[in-house]
Amino acid sequence: HIFVKNENTFIRIPLSDILYLHADRSYCHIVTEEKSYVQAVSMNHVFEQINHKDFIRIHRSHVVNVNKVTAIDGNIVRIGKHSLEMSKGMRDDLMSRLTFLK
């Protein structure tokens, strides 16, 4: 879990609840199914703090929880109702972490 600041309160978020991280300049959105928490730190900083094998960068602006990926459509990664763009150079890393029927 991590604690994130939400107004004047620190809220505990289990890592398993995090769907993905989204970079927005010097801010990081931590997206869960219920809410998105905006932090005034870079996504890289949050990614380093999480430091967990279930999180992988798929784009310079996105880090996903591989356990939450529901579909891959070309260069689009779907996590429930969310669609995120994936970079070609980072595709192999994600694909190697998922199990495919052959």
Summary of the structure (lengths in Angstrom):
residues: 102
radius of gyration: 13.4
end to end distance: 34.7
largest distance: 50.0
contacts: 273
relative contact order: 0.17
helix: 24%
strand: 46%
